[in-house]
Amino acid sequence: MKKTTTIALAFALTLLLSGLAFAMDMNHADMKAGDMTMQESMKVMKENLQLMHKDVAAMKAPAGRAEAMKAMDTHMTDMHHGMAGMETNAKKSGNQKMEASMKQMNKDMMTTMKGMGVMKKDADKGMELMMDGINKMEKTMSTMQGMM
């Protein structure tokens, strides 16, 4: 039951962050997700994954952990924006393989978000989960680049 609740909360948080990004008109380079091309969406995702790697590295020092968590939250929101752009383009083009990859990307993002939640109780385990999610997202992106 606890695992189900955790997964449901992570999914709800993912949807909330995505919804907030659109509601607050937080767009990347003055574009809405539907206006971004697949290449632009991929660029946004790549940039934010690199920044997320740096954020996790910064979390290793307890003194800078709170600031790194705030930065990570910002980069995850931007990452969601890029992901939404990619999902929109995959649906418009009817690219089912790309849509399947984006479903995997969402699962990997939830792993990363779960790691952020675990950070409050166990920093080492939280960082491990975040890195696992980030590394899986990078692997999925490599697959997606091969489809473009």
One Martini backbone bead per residue (centre of mass of N, CA, C, O) as a GRO file, in nm:
protein
  148
    1MET     BB    1   0.058   0.063  -0.021
    2LYS     BB    2   0.297   0.259   0.004
    3LYS     BB    3   0.394   0.232  -0.290
    4THR     BB    4   0.136   0.331  -0.425
    5THR     BB    5   0.130   0.608  -0.293
    6THR     BB    6   0.403   0.705  -0.398
    7ILE     BB    7   0.337   0.681  -0.698
    8ALA     BB    8   0.089   0.864  -0.695
    9LEU     BB    9   0.236   1.115  -0.592
   10ALA     BB   10   0.442   1.138  -0.820
   11PHE     BB   11   0.234   1.166  -1.046
   12ALA     BB   12   0.089   1.415  -0.932
   13LEU     BB   13   0.341   1.596  -0.936
   14THR     BB   14   0.390   1.584  -1.235
   15LEU     BB   15   0.120   1.707  -1.318
   16LEU     BB   16   0.144   1.966  -1.156
   17LEU     BB   17   0.400   2.078  -1.287
   18SER     BB   18   0.289   2.082  -1.573
   19GLY     BB   19   0.045   2.263  -1.516
   20LEU     BB   20   0.201   2.505  -1.401
   21ALA     BB   21   0.372   2.570  -1.647
   22PHE     BB   22   0.123   2.649  -1.819
   23ALA     BB   23  -0.034   2.841  -1.630
   24MET     BB   24   0.237   3.034  -1.600
   25ASP     BB   25   0.387   3.049  -1.873
   26MET     BB   26   0.640   2.846  -1.873
   27ASN     BB   27   0.864   2.913  -2.117
   28HIS     BB   28   1.084   2.826  -2.373
   29ALA     BB   29   1.178   3.071  -2.564
   30ASP     BB   30   0.880   3.176  -2.611
   31MET     BB   31   0.739   2.884  -2.600
   32LYS     BB   32   0.527   2.642  -2.666
   33ALA     BB   33   0.508   2.314  -2.676
   34GLY     BB   34   0.347   2.307  -2.957
   35ASP     BB   35   0.576   2.502  -3.102
   36MET     BB   36   0.778   2.290  -3.079
   37THR     BB   37   1.009   2.107  -3.193
   38MET     BB   38   1.175   1.823  -3.163
   39GLN     BB   39   1.455   1.958  -3.149
   40GLU     BB   40   1.384   2.165  -2.928
   41SER     BB   41   1.291   1.963  -2.717
   42MET     BB   42   1.557   1.806  -2.703
   43LYS     BB   43   1.732   2.042  -2.613
   44VAL     BB   44   1.589   2.099  -2.347
   45MET     BB   45   1.636   1.821  -2.224
   46LYS     BB   46   1.943   1.811  -2.238
   47GLU     BB   47   2.007   2.064  -2.072
   48ASN     BB   48   1.852   1.970  -1.810
   49LEU     BB   49   2.010   1.711  -1.758
   50GLN     BB   50   2.280   1.848  -1.712
   51LEU     BB   51   2.182   2.022  -1.473
   52MET     BB   52   2.091   1.784  -1.294
   53HIS     BB   53   2.366   1.665  -1.254
   54LYS     BB   54   2.480   1.914  -1.105
   55ASP     BB   55   2.278   1.916  -0.875
   56VAL     BB   56   2.354   1.643  -0.752
   57ALA     BB   57   2.649   1.714  -0.702
   58ALA     BB   58   2.577   1.954  -0.506
   59MET     BB   59   2.431   1.765  -0.286
   60LYS     BB   60   2.682   1.636  -0.147
   61ALA     BB   61   2.680   1.907  -0.006
   62PRO     BB   62   2.506   2.002   0.264
   63ALA     BB   63   2.523   2.319   0.239
   64GLY     BB   64   2.399   2.310  -0.083
   65ARG     BB   65   2.130   2.144  -0.095
   66ALA     BB   66   1.891   2.344  -0.100
   67GLU     BB   67   1.975   2.494  -0.359
   68ALA     BB   68   1.990   2.240  -0.542
   69MET     BB   69   1.690   2.168  -0.512
   70LYS     BB   70   1.578   2.423  -0.643
   71ALA     BB   71   1.720   2.385  -0.914
   72MET     BB   72   1.600   2.109  -0.976
   73ASP     BB   73   1.307   2.202  -0.990
   74THR     BB   74   1.347   2.394  -1.229
   75HIS     BB   75   1.466   2.181  -1.430
   76MET     BB   76   1.219   1.994  -1.422
   77THR     BB   77   1.017   2.193  -1.537
   78ASP     BB   78   1.166   2.232  -1.806
   79MET     BB   79   1.162   1.935  -1.882
   80HIS     BB   80   0.855   1.911  -1.903
   81HIS     BB   81   0.832   2.104  -2.140
   82GLY     BB   82   0.995   1.937  -2.341
   83MET     BB   83   0.821   1.683  -2.315
   84ALA     BB   84   0.557   1.811  -2.414
   85GLY     BB   85   0.662   1.879  -2.696
   86MET     BB   86   0.724   1.587  -2.779
   87GLU     BB   87   0.442   1.469  -2.737
   88THR     BB   88   0.294   1.651  -2.934
   89ASN     BB   89   0.458   1.568  -3.187
   90ALA     BB   90   0.402   1.263  -3.174
   91LYS     BB   91   0.093   1.287  -3.201
   92LYS     BB   92   0.077   1.450  -3.465
   93SER     BB   93   0.256   1.222  -3.629
   94GLY     BB   94   0.203   0.921  -3.512
   95ASN     BB   95   0.449   0.835  -3.320
   96GLN     BB   96   0.456   0.553  -3.134
   97LYS     BB   97   0.754   0.524  -3.044
   98MET     BB   98   0.776   0.804  -2.920
   99GLU     BB   99   0.545   0.774  -2.720
  100ALA     BB  100   0.674   0.536  -2.567
  101SER     BB  101   0.927   0.693  -2.481
  102MET     BB  102   0.770   0.908  -2.316
  103LYS     BB  103   0.661   0.714  -2.109
  104GLN     BB  104   0.938   0.636  -2.005
  105MET     BB  105   1.028   0.920  -1.929
  106ASN     BB  106   0.811   0.959  -1.710
  107LYS     BB  107   0.910   0.730  -1.528
  108ASP     BB  108   1.195   0.846  -1.487
  109MET     BB  109   1.097   1.110  -1.357
  110MET     BB  110   0.966   0.975  -1.110
  111THR     BB  111   1.228   0.869  -0.994
  112THR     BB  112   1.354   1.146  -0.951
  113MET     BB  113   1.129   1.256  -0.767
  114LYS     BB  114   1.157   1.045  -0.550
  115GLY     BB  115   1.446   1.126  -0.474
  116MET     BB  116   1.368   1.403  -0.364
  117GLY     BB  117   1.195   1.290  -0.131
  118VAL     BB  118   1.421   1.108   0.004
  119MET     BB  119   1.631   1.328   0.087
  120LYS     BB  120   1.502   1.396   0.372
  121LYS     BB  121   1.590   1.103   0.492
  122ASP     BB  122   1.806   0.999   0.245
  123ALA     BB  123   2.053   1.122   0.065
  124ASP     BB  124   2.188   0.880  -0.073
  125LYS     BB  125   1.929   0.750  -0.188
  126GLY     BB  126   1.825   0.999  -0.337
  127MET     BB  127   2.067   1.033  -0.530
  128GLU     BB  128   2.045   0.754  -0.655
  129LEU     BB  129   1.761   0.789  -0.776
  130MET     BB  130   1.818   1.037  -0.946
  131MET     BB  131   2.044   0.913  -1.120
  132ASP     BB  132   1.877   0.685  -1.231
  133GLY     BB  133   1.667   0.863  -1.376
  134ILE     BB  134   1.865   1.031  -1.548
  135ASN     BB  135   2.003   0.794  -1.695
  136LYS     BB  136   1.741   0.685  -1.822
  137MET     BB  137   1.670   0.941  -1.979
  138GLU     BB  138   1.924   0.938  -2.156
  139LYS     BB  139   1.869   0.666  -2.288
  140THR     BB  140   1.597   0.742  -2.412
  141MET     BB  141   1.706   0.980  -2.580
  142SER     BB  142   1.886   0.811  -2.762
  143THR     BB  143   1.655   0.658  -2.889
  144MET     BB  144   1.505   0.909  -2.998
  145GLN     BB  145   1.730   1.017  -3.185
  146GLY     BB  146   1.713   0.763  -3.375
  147MET     BB  147   1.407   0.853  -3.475
  148MET     BB  148   1.476   1.150  -3.614
   0.00000   0.00000   0.00000
